Amino acid sequence: MADTWNGVPLAEVKPISQDIHYRIHDADTGELMGFGTGRGGSLGAVVAHCRRVEDACPGRHLVIRAYDGPAGPGFDRPVGP
């Protein structure tokens, strides 16, 4: 079944399965708050990490950016709150 939005069908697409490498920054100061990799295209892992950062730093406005590779060797787990 195709997805629709307000009765308009969305384009047929396939889910991605590539890792999502991301970094979480404070939108106002640019401070790096955390980073990690959503394995297998897992947005759930990215969202869960962002929520942990939000809970640890209430009142801060966050921005999450995707990158074309991991933070570097040895960073195989999310880093940050």
Secondary structure, 3 states (H helix, E strand, C coil): CCCEECCEECCCCCCCCCCEEEEEEECCCCCEEEEEEEHHHCHHHHHHHHHHHHHHCCCCCEEEEEECCCCCCCCCCCECC
